Amino acid sequence: MGSKYTKRYTAEFKRDAIALVDSESLRGWYRQAKADRGEGAPGELTTAEREELKRLRRQTAEQAKTIEVLRKAAAESTG
């Protein structure tokens, strides 16, 4: 006699659950978790490193805009 939990989930439930979860997302999450534990591929960024990279890119873009404004202001004041 089987366990009372053998037929716990219906085929429809399983199908719907599979449709909700994208295996590529799970694979990416798994790889990221490994990187965060220091077990990732060489050169693979941790979550903290990715966040810092985003922050630095935003900061660089903001500084580039500031430089452009200052360059235009300097050109107007000399011309």
All heavy atoms as a GROMACS GRO file, in nm:
protein
  625
    1MET      N    1   0.084  -0.118   0.000
    1MET     CA    2   0.000   0.000   0.000
    1MET      C    3   0.089   0.125   0.000
    1MET      O    4   0.186   0.132   0.073
    1MET     CB    5  -0.088  -0.004   0.124
    1MET     CG    6  -0.198   0.092   0.121
    1MET     SD    7  -0.305   0.036   0.255
    1MET     CE    8  -0.435   0.143   0.245
    2GLY      N    9   0.053   0.222  -0.082
    2GLY     CA   10   0.134   0.342  -0.096
    2GLY      C   11   0.109   0.442   0.016
    2GLY      O   12   0.013   0.432   0.091
    3SER      N   13   0.195   0.536   0.022
    3SER     CA   14   0.183   0.643   0.121
    3SER      C   15   0.063   0.730   0.087
    3SER      O   16   0.024   0.744  -0.028
    3SER     CB   17   0.310   0.728   0.118
    3SER     OG   18   0.292   0.847   0.191
    4LYS      N   19   0.006   0.791   0.190
    4LYS     CA   20  -0.108   0.880   0.165
    4LYS      C   21  -0.065   1.007   0.092
    4LYS      O   22  -0.146   1.081   0.042
    4LYS     CB   23  -0.180   0.914   0.295
    4LYS     CG   24  -0.100   1.000   0.391
    4LYS     CD   25  -0.181   1.031   0.515
    4LYS     CE   26  -0.104   1.120   0.609
    4LYS     NZ   27  -0.182   1.156   0.724
    5TYR      N   28   0.067   1.030   0.082
    5TYR     CA   29   0.118   1.149   0.015
    5TYR      C   30   0.160   1.122  -0.129
    5TYR      O   31   0.208   1.210  -0.197
    5TYR     CB   32   0.237   1.206   0.093
    5TYR     CG   33   0.197   1.254   0.231
    5TYR    CD1   34   0.234   1.182   0.343
    5TYR    CD2   35   0.122   1.369   0.246
    5TYR    CE1   36   0.196   1.225   0.469
    5TYR    CE2   37   0.083   1.412   0.372
    5TYR     CZ   38   0.121   1.339   0.483
    5TYR     OH   39   0.084   1.381   0.607
    6THR      N   40   0.142   1.000  -0.176
    6THR     CA   41   0.184   0.964  -0.310
    6THR      C   42   0.119   1.052  -0.416
    6THR      O   43   0.184   1.098  -0.508
    6THR     CB   44   0.153   0.816  -0.339
    6THR    OG1   45   0.217   0.737  -0.240
    6THR    CG2   46   0.202   0.775  -0.475
    7LYS      N   47  -0.008   1.078  -0.407
    7LYS     CA   48  -0.082   1.157  -0.505
    7LYS      C   49  -0.111   1.296  -0.449
    7LYS      O   50  -0.220   1.347  -0.463
    7LYS     CB   51  -0.212   1.087  -0.543
    7LYS     CG   52  -0.193   0.962  -0.620
    7LYS     CD   53  -0.163   0.994  -0.761
    7LYS     CE   54  -0.266   0.935  -0.852
    7LYS     NZ   55  -0.252   0.977  -0.986
    8ARG      N   56  -0.015   1.356  -0.388
    8ARG     CA   57  -0.034   1.482  -0.320
    8ARG      C   58  -0.072   1.595  -0.416
    8ARG      O   59  -0.154   1.679  -0.385
    8ARG     CB   60   0.094   1.516  -0.247
    8ARG     CG   61   0.087   1.630  -0.153
    8ARG     CD   62   0.213   1.625  -0.073
    8ARG     NE   63   0.233   1.741   0.005
    8ARG     CZ   64   0.324   1.749   0.100
    8ARG    NH1   65   0.400   1.647   0.124
    8ARG    NH2   66   0.338   1.857   0.168
    9TYR      N   67  -0.008   1.598  -0.533
    9TYR     CA   68  -0.032   1.705  -0.628
    9TYR      C   69  -0.092   1.646  -0.756
    9TYR      O   70  -0.043   1.546  -0.808
    9TYR     CB   71   0.096   1.779  -0.663
    9TYR     CG   72   0.162   1.842  -0.542
    9TYR    CD1   73   0.278   1.789  -0.489
    9TYR    CD2   74   0.105   1.952  -0.480
    9TYR    CE1   75   0.338   1.845  -0.377
    9TYR    CE2   76   0.163   2.009  -0.368
    9TYR     CZ   77   0.279   1.955  -0.317
    9TYR     OH   78   0.337   2.011  -0.206
   10THR      N   79  -0.193   1.712  -0.806
   10THR     CA   80  -0.255   1.665  -0.929
   10THR      C   81  -0.167   1.698  -1.049
   10THR      O   82  -0.080   1.785  -1.041
   10THR     CB   83  -0.393   1.732  -0.950
   10THR    OG1   84  -0.371   1.872  -0.972
   10THR    CG2   85  -0.485   1.710  -0.832
   11ALA      N   86  -0.191   1.630  -1.158
   11ALA     CA   87  -0.115   1.657  -1.281
   11ALA      C   88  -0.137   1.802  -1.325
   11ALA      O   89  -0.045   1.869  -1.372
   11ALA     CB   90  -0.156   1.560  -1.390
   12GLU      N   91  -0.259   1.850  -1.309
   12GLU     CA   92  -0.290   1.988  -1.347
   12GLU      C   93  -0.209   2.087  -1.263
   12GLU      O   94  -0.153   2.184  -1.313
   12GLU     CB   95  -0.440   2.015  -1.331
   12GLU     CG   96  -0.480   2.156  -1.368
   12GLU     CD   97  -0.629   2.184  -1.343
   12GLU    OE1   98  -0.695   2.103  -1.278
   12GLU    OE2   99  -0.674   2.289  -1.390
   13PHE      N  100  -0.202   2.061  -1.132
   13PHE     CA  101  -0.125   2.147  -1.042
   13PHE      C  102   0.022   2.149  -1.084
   13PHE      O  103   0.084   2.256  -1.092
   13PHE     CB  104  -0.137   2.099  -0.897
   13PHE     CG  105  -0.054   2.179  -0.801
   13PHE    CD1  106  -0.104   2.296  -0.746
   13PHE    CD2  107   0.074   2.140  -0.767
   13PHE    CE1  108  -0.029   2.372  -0.658
   13PHE    CE2  109   0.151   2.214  -0.679
   13PHE     CZ  110   0.099   2.330  -0.625
   14LYS      N  111   0.078   2.032  -1.112
   14LYS     CA  112   0.218   2.023  -1.154
   14LYS      C  113   0.241   2.099  -1.284
   14LYS      O  114   0.340   2.172  -1.298
   14LYS     CB  115   0.260   1.878  -1.169
   14LYS     CG  116   0.267   1.803  -1.038
   14LYS     CD  117   0.302   1.658  -1.062
   14LYS     CE  118   0.299   1.578  -0.935
   14LYS     NZ  119   0.328   1.436  -0.958
   15ARG      N  120   0.151   2.082  -1.380
   15ARG     CA  121   0.163   2.151  -1.509
   15ARG      C  122   0.161   2.303  -1.489
   15ARG      O  123   0.243   2.375  -1.545
   15ARG     CB  124   0.050   2.107  -1.603
   15ARG     CG  125   0.065   2.166  -1.743
   15ARG     CD  126  -0.055   2.138  -1.830
   15ARG     NE  127  -0.170   2.211  -1.777
   15ARG     CZ  128  -0.284   2.155  -1.740
   15ARG    NH1  129  -0.303   2.027  -1.750
   15ARG    NH2  130  -0.383   2.229  -1.692
   16ASP      N  131   0.068   2.350  -1.406
   16ASP     CA  132   0.058   2.494  -1.380
   16ASP      C  133   0.182   2.547  -1.308
   16ASP      O  134   0.229   2.657  -1.337
   16ASP     CB  135  -0.067   2.525  -1.298
   16ASP     CG  136  -0.196   2.502  -1.377
   16ASP    OD1  137  -0.189   2.487  -1.501
   16ASP    OD2  138  -0.303   2.498  -1.313
   17ALA      N  139   0.234   2.469  -1.214
   17ALA     CA  140   0.354   2.511  -1.141
   17ALA      C  141   0.472   2.521  -1.235
   17ALA      O  142   0.550   2.617  -1.230
   17ALA     CB  143   0.383   2.412  -1.028
   18ILE      N  144   0.486   2.425  -1.324
   18ILE     CA  145   0.596   2.427  -1.420
   18ILE      C  146   0.584   2.548  -1.512
   18ILE      O  147   0.683   2.612  -1.546
   18ILE     CB  148   0.600   2.295  -1.500
   18ILE    CG1  149   0.644   2.182  -1.408
   18ILE    CG2  150   0.692   2.306  -1.621
   18ILE    CD1  151   0.624   2.044  -1.466
   19ALA      N  152   0.462   2.581  -1.550
   19ALA     CA  153   0.441   2.696  -1.638
   19ALA      C  154   0.481   2.827  -1.569
   19ALA      O  155   0.524   2.921  -1.635
   19ALA     CB  156   0.295   2.702  -1.683
   20LEU      N  157   0.468   2.831  -1.438
   20LEU     CA  158   0.500   2.953  -1.364
   20LEU      C  159   0.651   2.972  -1.344
   20LEU      O  160   0.698   3.083  -1.324
   20LEU     CB  161   0.432   2.952  -1.227
   20LEU     CG  162   0.282   2.968  -1.227
   20LEU    CD1  163   0.227   2.947  -1.086
   20LEU    CD2  164   0.243   3.105  -1.278
   21VAL      N  165   0.726   2.864  -1.346
   21VAL     CA  166   0.868   2.870  -1.316
   21VAL      C  167   0.948   2.848  -1.443
   21VAL      O  168   0.940   2.744  -1.506
   21VAL     CB  169   0.907   2.765  -1.209
   21VAL    CG1  170   1.056   2.768  -1.182
   21VAL    CG2  171   0.831   2.787  -1.082
   22ASP      N  172   1.028   2.946  -1.478
   22ASP     CA  173   1.113   2.938  -1.596
   22ASP      C  174   1.245   2.873  -1.554
   22ASP      O  175   1.315   2.924  -1.467
   22ASP     CB  176   1.136   3.079  -1.649
   22ASP     CG  177   1.228   3.083  -1.769
   22ASP    OD1  178   1.254   2.977  -1.828
   22ASP    OD2  179   1.272   3.193  -1.804
   23SER      N  180   1.279   2.763  -1.616
   23SER     CA  181   1.401   2.691  -1.577
   23SER      C  182   1.526   2.776  -1.599
   23SER      O  183   1.624   2.763  -1.527
   23SER     CB  184   1.413   2.560  -1.654
   23SER     OG  185   1.428   2.584  -1.791
   24GLU      N  186   1.526   2.864  -1.697
   24GLU     CA  187   1.640   2.951  -1.719
   24GLU      C  188   1.659   3.047  -1.602
   24GLU      O  189   1.772   3.077  -1.563
   24GLU     CB  190   1.626   3.029  -1.850
   24GLU     CG  191   1.640   2.943  -1.973
   24GLU     CD  192   1.774   2.870  -1.980
   24GLU    OE1  193   1.879   2.935  -1.957
   24GLU    OE2  194   1.774   2.750  -2.010
   25SER      N  195   1.549   3.095  -1.545
   25SER     CA  196   1.558   3.182  -1.428
   25SER      C  197   1.619   3.106  -1.311
   25SER      O  198   1.708   3.157  -1.242
   25SER     CB  199   1.421   3.234  -1.387
   25SER     OG  200   1.370   3.320  -1.485
   26LEU      N  201   1.572   2.986  -1.290
   26LEU     CA  202   1.625   2.905  -1.180
   26LEU      C  203   1.773   2.877  -1.201
   26LEU      O  204   1.851   2.883  -1.106
   26LEU     CB  205   1.548   2.773  -1.168
   26LEU     CG  206   1.404   2.784  -1.123
   26LEU    CD1  207   1.339   2.647  -1.122
   26LEU    CD2  208   1.395   2.848  -0.986
   27ARG      N  209   1.812   2.849  -1.323
   27ARG     CA  210   1.952   2.822  -1.351
   27ARG      C  211   2.036   2.946  -1.320
   27ARG      O  212   2.144   2.935  -1.262
   27ARG     CB  213   1.969   2.781  -1.497
   27ARG     CG  214   2.105   2.726  -1.528
   27ARG     CD  215   2.113   2.664  -1.666
   27ARG     NE  216   2.014   2.558  -1.676
   27ARG     CZ  217   1.943   2.533  -1.784
   27ARG    NH1  218   1.959   2.604  -1.893
   27ARG    NH2  219   1.855   2.436  -1.786
   28GLY      N  220   1.984   3.062  -1.357
   28GLY     CA  221   2.056   3.187  -1.328
   28GLY      C  222   2.066   3.212  -1.179
   28GLY      O  223   2.171   3.254  -1.129
   29TRP      N  224   1.957   3.188  -1.109
   29TRP     CA  225   1.959   3.206  -0.963
   29TRP      C  226   2.058   3.111  -0.898
   29TRP      O  227   2.129   3.147  -0.804
   29TRP     CB  228   1.820   3.183  -0.904
   29TRP     CG  229   1.718   3.283  -0.946
   29TRP    CD1  230   1.738   3.403  -1.008
   29TRP    CD2  231   1.578   3.271  -0.929
   29TRP    NE1  232   1.618   3.466  -1.029
   29TRP    CE2  233   1.518   3.388  -0.983
   29TRP    CE3  234   1.495   3.174  -0.874
   29TRP    CZ2  235   1.382   3.409  -0.982
   29TRP    CZ3  236   1.358   3.196  -0.874
   29TRP    CH2  237   1.303   3.312  -0.927
   30TYR      N  238   2.062   2.988  -0.946
   30TYR     CA  239   2.154   2.888  -0.891
   30TYR      C  240   2.299   2.932  -0.914
   30TYR      O  241   2.381   2.928  -0.822
   30TYR     CB  242   2.128   2.752  -0.957
   30TYR     CG  243   2.222   2.644  -0.914
   30TYR    CD1  244   2.211   2.586  -0.788
   30TYR    CD2  245   2.324   2.601  -0.997
   30TYR    CE1  246   2.298   2.486  -0.747
   30TYR    CE2  247   2.412   2.502  -0.957
   30TYR     CZ  248   2.398   2.445  -0.833
   30TYR     OH  249   2.485   2.347  -0.792
   31ARG      N  250   2.330   2.975  -1.037
   31ARG     CA  251   2.466   3.022  -1.068
   31ARG      C  252   2.503   3.141  -0.981
   31ARG      O  253   2.615   3.150  -0.930
   31ARG     CB  254   2.474   3.062  -1.215
   31ARG     CG  255   2.536   2.960  -1.303
   31ARG     CD  256   2.577   3.012  -1.440
   31ARG     NE  257   2.501   3.122  -1.492
   31ARG     CZ  258   2.397   3.112  -1.574
   31ARG    NH1  259   2.355   2.995  -1.613
   31ARG    NH2  260   2.335   3.218  -1.617
   32GLN      N  261   2.408   3.235  -0.961
   32GLN     CA  262   2.436   3.353  -0.880
   32GLN      C  263   2.460   3.315  -0.735
   32GLN      O  264   2.549   3.370  -0.670
   32GLN     CB  265   2.323   3.454  -0.891
   32GLN     CG  266   2.355   3.589  -0.831
   32GLN     CD  267   2.472   3.656  -0.900
   32GLN    OE1  268   2.474   3.672  -1.020
   32GLN    NE2  269   2.573   3.694  -0.824
   33ALA      N  270   2.382   3.221  -0.684
   33ALA     CA  271   2.401   3.175  -0.545
   33ALA      C  272   2.539   3.112  -0.529
   33ALA      O  273   2.607   3.134  -0.428
   33ALA     CB  274   2.292   3.076  -0.506
   34LYS      N  275   2.583   3.036  -0.628
   34LYS     CA  276   2.717   2.976  -0.622
   34LYS      C  277   2.824   3.085  -0.622
   34LYS      O  278   2.920   3.078  -0.546
   34LYS     CB  279   2.739   2.880  -0.739
   34LYS     CG  280   2.672   2.746  -0.722
   34LYS     CD  281   2.703   2.653  -0.838
   34LYS     CE  282   2.847   2.610  -0.832
   34LYS     NZ  283   2.881   2.508  -0.932
   35ALA      N  284   2.807   3.186  -0.706
   35ALA     CA  285   2.903   3.296  -0.713
   35ALA      C  286   2.908   3.370  -0.580
   35ALA      O  287   3.017   3.406  -0.531
   35ALA     CB  288   2.868   3.392  -0.826
   36ASP      N  289   2.792   3.391  -0.518
   36ASP     CA  290   2.787   3.462  -0.390
   36ASP      C  291   2.856   3.383  -0.279
   36ASP      O  292   2.907   3.441  -0.184
   36ASP     CB  293   2.641   3.491  -0.350
   36ASP     CG  294   2.578   3.598  -0.436
   36ASP    OD1  295   2.650   3.669  -0.509
   36ASP    OD2  296   2.454   3.611  -0.432
   37ARG      N  297   2.860   3.250  -0.293
   37ARG     CA  298   2.928   3.166  -0.194
   37ARG      C  299   3.077   3.151  -0.227
   37ARG      O  300   3.149   3.081  -0.158
   37ARG     CB  301   2.865   3.027  -0.190
   37ARG     CG  302   2.726   3.022  -0.132
   37ARG     CD  303   2.680   2.879  -0.107
   37ARG     NE  304   2.694   2.792  -0.222
   37ARG     CZ  305   2.597   2.764  -0.310
   37ARG    NH1  306   2.479   2.819  -0.296
   37ARG    NH2  307   2.619   2.683  -0.411
   38GLY      N  308   3.121   3.214  -0.336
   38GLY     CA  309   3.261   3.203  -0.376
   38GLY      C  310   3.290   3.078  -0.457
   38GLY      O  311   3.405   3.040  -0.474
   39GLU      N  312   3.186   3.013  -0.509
   39GLU     CA  313   3.203   2.890  -0.585
   39GLU      C  314   3.177   2.909  -0.734
   39GLU      O  315   3.166   2.813  -0.808
   39GLU     CB  316   3.106   2.783  -0.531
   39GLU     CG  317   3.125   2.752  -0.384
   39GLU     CD  318   3.011   2.670  -0.326
   39GLU    OE1  319   2.919   2.630  -0.400
   39GLU    OE2  320   3.014   2.645  -0.204
   40GLY      N  321   3.168   3.033  -0.777
   40GLY     CA  322   3.136   3.062  -0.916
   40GLY      C  323   3.254   3.044  -1.008
   40GLY      O  324   3.367   3.017  -0.965
   41ALA      N  325   3.228   3.061  -1.135
   41ALA     CA  326   3.333   3.053  -1.236
   41ALA      C  327   3.430   3.170  -1.217
   41ALA      O  328   3.391   3.274  -1.164
   41ALA     CB  329   3.270   3.058  -1.376
   42PRO      N  330   3.554   3.151  -1.260
   42PRO     CA  331   3.651   3.262  -1.249
   42PRO      C  332   3.599   3.387  -1.320
   42PRO      O  333   3.551   3.380  -1.432
   42PRO     CB  334   3.775   3.207  -1.320
   42PRO     CG  335   3.761   3.058  -1.314
   42PRO     CD  336   3.612   3.031  -1.318
   43GLY      N  337   3.606   3.498  -1.250
   43GLY     CA  338   3.560   3.625  -1.308
   43GLY      C  339   3.412   3.652  -1.293
   43GLY      O  340   3.365   3.759  -1.328
   44GLU      N  341   3.336   3.555  -1.241
   44GLU     CA  342   3.192   3.574  -1.223
   44GLU      C  343   3.168   3.665  -1.104
   44GLU      O  344   3.226   3.646  -0.998
   44GLU     CB  345   3.123   3.440  -1.203
   44GLU     CG  346   2.974   3.447  -1.213
   44GLU     CD  347   2.910   3.308  -1.222
   44GLU    OE1  348   2.980   3.208  -1.204
   44GLU    OE2  349   2.790   3.304  -1.249
   45LEU      N  350   3.083   3.765  -1.122
   45LEU     CA  351   3.059   3.865  -1.018
   45LEU      C  352   2.958   3.816  -0.914
   45LEU      O  353   2.859   3.751  -0.949
   45LEU     CB  354   3.008   3.994  -1.080
   45LEU     CG  355   3.098   4.063  -1.181
   45LEU    CD1  356   3.029   4.185  -1.239
   45LEU    CD2  357   3.230   4.100  -1.119
   46THR      N  358   2.981   3.854  -0.789
   46THR     CA  359   2.884   3.827  -0.684
   46THR      C  360   2.772   3.931  -0.694
   46THR      O  361   2.785   4.030  -0.766
   46THR     CB  362   2.948   3.836  -0.544
   46THR    OG1  363   2.990   3.970  -0.523
   46THR    CG2  364   3.065   3.740  -0.529
   47THR      N  365   2.666   3.910  -0.619
   47THR     CA  366   2.556   4.005  -0.618
   47THR      C  367   2.605   4.142  -0.570
   47THR      O  368   2.570   4.245  -0.629
   47THR     CB  369   2.441   3.955  -0.528
   47THR    OG1  370   2.394   3.830  -0.582
   47THR    CG2  371   2.326   4.052  -0.523
   48ALA      N  372   2.687   4.143  -0.467
   48ALA     CA  373   2.739   4.270  -0.414
   48ALA      C  374   2.824   4.341  -0.519
   48ALA      O  375   2.816   4.463  -0.536
   48ALA     CB  376   2.820   4.245  -0.288
   49GLU      N  377   2.905   4.265  -0.592
   49GLU     CA  378   2.988   4.325  -0.696
   49GLU      C  379   2.902   4.379  -0.811
   49GLU      O  380   2.931   4.485  -0.865
   49GLU     CB  381   3.087   4.222  -0.749
   49GLU     CG  382   3.194   4.186  -0.647
   49GLU     CD  383   3.277   4.065  -0.687
   49GLU    OE1  384   3.226   3.976  -0.759
   49GLU    OE2  385   3.394   4.060  -0.646
   50ARG      N  386   2.797   4.307  -0.846
   50ARG     CA  387   2.706   4.355  -0.951
   50ARG      C  388   2.639   4.485  -0.910
   50ARG      O  389   2.626   4.578  -0.990
   50ARG     CB  390   2.599   4.250  -0.982
   50ARG     CG  391   2.650   4.132  -1.058
   50ARG     CD  392   2.537   4.032  -1.082
   50ARG     NE  393   2.587   3.910  -1.140
   50ARG     CZ  394   2.606   3.891  -1.269
   50ARG    NH1  395   2.580   3.988  -1.354
   50ARG    NH2  396   2.654   3.776  -1.314
   51GLU      N  397   2.596   4.492  -0.783
   51GLU     CA  398   2.531   4.614  -0.734
   51GLU      C  399   2.629   4.731  -0.734
   51GLU      O  400   2.594   4.842  -0.771
   51GLU     CB  401   2.474   4.590  -0.594
   51GLU     CG  402   2.353   4.499  -0.594
   51GLU     CD  403   2.308   4.460  -0.455
   51GLU    OE1  404   2.368   4.505  -0.355
   51GLU    OE2  405   2.211   4.383  -0.446
   52GLU      N  406   2.754   4.705  -0.694
   52GLU     CA  407   2.854   4.811  -0.694
   52GLU      C  408   2.883   4.856  -0.837
   52GLU      O  409   2.897   4.977  -0.864
   52GLU     CB  410   2.984   4.762  -0.630
   52GLU     CG  411   3.090   4.871  -0.626
   52GLU     CD  412   3.220   4.826  -0.562
   52GLU    OE1  413   3.240   4.706  -0.541
   52GLU    OE2  414   3.302   4.915  -0.534
   53LEU      N  415   2.890   4.763  -0.931
   53LEU     CA  416   2.913   4.797  -1.071
   53LEU      C  417   2.801   4.885  -1.125
   53LEU      O  418   2.826   4.986  -1.193
   53LEU     CB  419   2.926   4.670  -1.154
   53LEU     CG  420   2.958   4.687  -1.302
   53LEU    CD1  421   3.088   4.766  -1.322
   53LEU    CD2  422   2.965   4.552  -1.370
   54LYS      N  423   2.675   4.852  -1.092
   54LYS     CA  424   2.562   4.936  -1.133
   54LYS      C  425   2.574   5.077  -1.076
   54LYS      O  426   2.553   5.176  -1.145
   54LYS     CB  427   2.428   4.876  -1.086
   54LYS     CG  428   2.380   4.760  -1.166
   54LYS     CD  429   2.245   4.717  -1.111
   54LYS     CE  430   2.201   4.584  -1.161
   54LYS     NZ  431   2.074   4.543  -1.101
   55ARG      N  432   2.609   5.084  -0.947
   55ARG     CA  433   2.622   5.213  -0.881
   55ARG      C  434   2.732   5.296  -0.946
   55ARG      O  435   2.715   5.415  -0.975
   55ARG     CB  436   2.653   5.193  -0.732
   55ARG     CG  437   2.665   5.322  -0.652
   55ARG     CD  438   2.709   5.297  -0.508
   55ARG     NE  439   2.841   5.239  -0.498
   55ARG     CZ  440   2.956   5.305  -0.513
   55ARG    NH1  441   2.954   5.435  -0.539
   55ARG    NH2  442   3.073   5.244  -0.501
   56LEU      N  443   2.844   5.232  -0.974
   56LEU     CA  444   2.956   5.304  -1.035
   56LEU      C  445   2.923   5.348  -1.178
   56LEU      O  446   2.963   5.458  -1.220
   56LEU     CB  447   3.081   5.216  -1.035
   56LEU     CG  448   3.141   5.190  -0.897
   56LEU    CD1  449   3.252   5.085  -0.906
   56LEU    CD2  450   3.193   5.318  -0.835
   57ARG      N  451   2.849   5.268  -1.251
   57ARG     CA  452   2.808   5.308  -1.386
   57ARG      C  453   2.714   5.428  -1.382
   57ARG      O  454   2.725   5.520  -1.465
   57ARG     CB  455   2.744   5.191  -1.459
   57ARG     CG  456   2.845   5.089  -1.505
   57ARG     CD  457   2.781   4.973  -1.576
   57ARG     NE  458   2.884   4.885  -1.630
   57ARG     CZ  459   2.861   4.764  -1.673
   57ARG    NH1  460   2.739   4.713  -1.670
   57ARG    NH2  461   2.959   4.690  -1.720
   58ARG      N  462   2.621   5.427  -1.286
   58ARG     CA  463   2.531   5.543  -1.270
   58ARG      C  464   2.611   5.667  -1.235
   58ARG      O  465   2.588   5.776  -1.289
   58ARG     CB  466   2.426   5.516  -1.161
   58ARG     CG  467   2.308   5.434  -1.206
   58ARG     CD  468   2.195   5.437  -1.104
   58ARG     NE  469   2.237   5.402  -0.969
   58ARG     CZ  470   2.231   5.278  -0.917
   58ARG    NH1  471   2.184   5.179  -0.988
   58ARG    NH2  472   2.271   5.255  -0.795
   59GLN      N  473   2.705   5.652  -1.142
   59GLN     CA  474   2.789   5.764  -1.100
   59GLN      C  475   2.870   5.817  -1.218
   59GLN      O  476   2.882   5.939  -1.236
   59GLN     CB  477   2.882   5.719  -0.988
   59GLN     CG  478   2.967   5.830  -0.931
   59GLN     CD  479   3.056   5.780  -0.818
   59GLN    OE1  480   3.059   5.660  -0.786
   59GLN    NE2  481   3.130   5.870  -0.758
   60THR      N  482   2.926   5.730  -1.298
   60THR     CA  483   3.004   5.771  -1.415
   60THR      C  484   2.917   5.847  -1.514
   60THR      O  485   2.960   5.950  -1.569
   60THR     CB  486   3.067   5.648  -1.483
   60THR    OG1  487   3.152   5.582  -1.388
   60THR    CG2  488   3.147   5.685  -1.606
   61ALA      N  489   2.796   5.798  -1.538
   61ALA     CA  490   2.705   5.867  -1.630
   61ALA      C  491   2.670   6.006  -1.578
   61ALA      O  492   2.666   6.104  -1.654
   61ALA     CB  493   2.578   5.784  -1.651
   62GLU      N  494   2.645   6.016  -1.448
   62GLU     CA  495   2.612   6.146  -1.387
   62GLU      C  496   2.731   6.241  -1.399
   62GLU      O  497   2.714   6.359  -1.433
   62GLU     CB  498   2.576   6.125  -1.240
   62GLU     CG  499   2.530   6.249  -1.169
   62GLU     CD  500   2.492   6.221  -1.024
   62GLU    OE1  501   2.419   6.124  -1.001
   62GLU    OE2  502   2.538   6.297  -0.937
   63GLN      N  503   2.851   6.192  -1.376
   63GLN     CA  504   2.970   6.277  -1.388
   63GLN      C  505   2.992   6.321  -1.531
   63GLN      O  506   3.034   6.434  -1.556
   63GLN     CB  507   3.092   6.203  -1.334
   63GLN     CG  508   3.090   6.187  -1.183
   63GLN     CD  509   3.202   6.100  -1.130
   63GLN    OE1  510   3.265   6.027  -1.204
   63GLN    NE2  511   3.224   6.108  -0.999
   64ALA      N  512   2.964   6.233  -1.627
   64ALA     CA  513   2.978   6.270  -1.768
   64ALA      C  514   2.882   6.382  -1.804
   64ALA      O  515   2.919   6.475  -1.877
   64ALA     CB  516   2.954   6.148  -1.857
   65LYS      N  517   2.760   6.378  -1.752
   65LYS     CA  518   2.664   6.486  -1.776
   65LYS      C  519   2.713   6.617  -1.715
   65LYS      O  520   2.702   6.723  -1.776
   65LYS     CB  521   2.526   6.449  -1.719
   65LYS     CG  522   2.455   6.341  -1.796
   65LYS     CD  523   2.323   6.307  -1.730
   65LYS     CE  524   2.256   6.190  -1.797
   65LYS     NZ  525   2.131   6.153  -1.729
   66THR      N  526   2.765   6.608  -1.593
   66THR     CA  527   2.816   6.727  -1.525
   66THR      C  528   2.932   6.788  -1.604
   66THR      O  529   2.940   6.910  -1.624
   66THR     CB  530   2.863   6.692  -1.382
   66THR    OG1  531   2.752   6.639  -1.310
   66THR    CG2  532   2.918   6.814  -1.310
   67ILE      N  533   3.022   6.705  -1.652
   67ILE     CA  534   3.135   6.752  -1.731
   67ILE      C  535   3.086   6.821  -1.858
   67ILE      O  536   3.138   6.927  -1.896
   67ILE     CB  537   3.231   6.636  -1.763
   67ILE    CG1  538   3.303   6.591  -1.636
   67ILE    CG2  539   3.330   6.673  -1.873
   67ILE    CD1  540   3.379   6.461  -1.649
   68GLU      N  541   2.986   6.765  -1.923
   68GLU     CA  542   2.933   6.824  -2.045
   68GLU      C  543   2.872   6.962  -2.016
   68GLU      O  544   2.893   7.057  -2.092
   68GLU     CB  545   2.829   6.732  -2.109
   68GLU     CG  546   2.778   6.779  -2.242
   68GLU     CD  547   2.888   6.792  -2.347
   68GLU    OE1  548   2.988   6.718  -2.340
   68GLU    OE2  549   2.873   6.879  -2.436
   69VAL      N  550   2.798   6.976  -1.907
   69VAL     CA  551   2.739   7.104  -1.869
   69VAL      C  552   2.850   7.206  -1.843
   69VAL      O  553   2.844   7.320  -1.890
   69VAL     CB  554   2.648   7.090  -1.745
   69VAL    CG1  555   2.611   7.225  -1.686
   69VAL    CG2  556   2.523   7.010  -1.780
   70LEU      N  557   2.952   7.165  -1.770
   70LEU     CA  558   3.063   7.256  -1.740
   70LEU      C  559   3.140   7.294  -1.866
   70LEU      O  560   3.183   7.408  -1.883
   70LEU     CB  561   3.157   7.192  -1.637
   70LEU     CG  562   3.099   7.173  -1.497
   70LEU    CD1  563   3.194   7.093  -1.409
   70LEU    CD2  564   3.066   7.307  -1.434
   71ARG      N  565   3.157   7.198  -1.957
   71ARG     CA  566   3.227   7.226  -2.083
   71ARG      C  567   3.150   7.331  -2.164
   71ARG      O  568   3.208   7.426  -2.217
   71ARG     CB  569   3.241   7.096  -2.163
   71ARG     CG  570   3.322   7.114  -2.292
   71ARG     CD  571   3.343   6.983  -2.365
   71ARG     NE  572   3.432   6.900  -2.286
   71ARG     CZ  573   3.411   6.770  -2.260
   71ARG    NH1  574   3.304   6.710  -2.307
   71ARG    NH2  575   3.494   6.701  -2.189
   72LYS      N  576   3.015   7.315  -2.170
   72LYS     CA  577   2.933   7.413  -2.243
   72LYS      C  578   2.937   7.550  -2.177
   72LYS      O  579   2.946   7.652  -2.244
   72LYS     CB  580   2.788   7.363  -2.254
   72LYS     CG  581   2.771   7.249  -2.351
   72LYS     CD  582   2.627   7.203  -2.356
   72LYS     CE  583   2.611   7.085  -2.450
   72LYS     NZ  584   2.472   7.039  -2.456
   73ALA      N  585   2.933   7.551  -2.044
   73ALA     CA  586   2.938   7.678  -1.972
   73ALA      C  587   3.072   7.749  -1.996
   73ALA      O  588   3.077   7.871  -2.013
   73ALA     CB  589   2.915   7.655  -1.824
   74ALA      N  590   3.180   7.673  -1.996
   74ALA     CA  591   3.312   7.731  -2.018
   74ALA      C  592   3.323   7.785  -2.161
   74ALA      O  593   3.381   7.893  -2.183
   74ALA     CB  594   3.420   7.627  -1.992
   75ALA      N  595   3.267   7.715  -2.256
   75ALA     CA  596   3.271   7.759  -2.396
   75ALA      C  597   3.192   7.888  -2.414
   75ALA      O  598   3.235   7.978  -2.487
   75ALA     CB  599   3.217   7.650  -2.488
   76GLU      N  600   3.079   7.899  -2.346
   76GLU     CA  601   2.995   8.021  -2.357
   76GLU      C  602   3.064   8.140  -2.290
   76GLU      O  603   3.050   8.253  -2.336
   76GLU     CB  604   2.859   7.996  -2.295
   76GLU     CG  605   2.770   7.903  -2.377
   76GLU     CD  606   2.636   7.876  -2.312
   76GLU    OE1  607   2.604   7.939  -2.209
   76GLU    OE2  608   2.565   7.788  -2.362
   77SER      N  609   3.134   8.114  -2.180
   77SER     CA  610   3.195   8.226  -2.109
   77SER      C  611   3.318   8.278  -2.179
   77SER      O  612   3.356   8.393  -2.160
   77SER     CB  613   3.230   8.185  -1.966
   77SER     OG  614   3.336   8.089  -1.968
   78THR      N  615   3.382   8.198  -2.261
   78THR     CA  616   3.501   8.244  -2.333
   78THR      C  617   3.466   8.297  -2.472
   78THR      O  618   3.549   8.362  -2.535
   78THR     CB  619   3.604   8.130  -2.351
   78THR    OG1  620   3.546   8.022  -2.422
   78THR    CG2  621   3.655   8.083  -2.215
   79GLY      N  622   3.349   8.267  -2.519
   79GLY     CA  623   3.315   8.305  -2.656
   79GLY      C  624   3.223   8.418  -2.665
   79GLY      O  625   3.206   8.526  -2.646
   0.00000   0.00000   0.00000
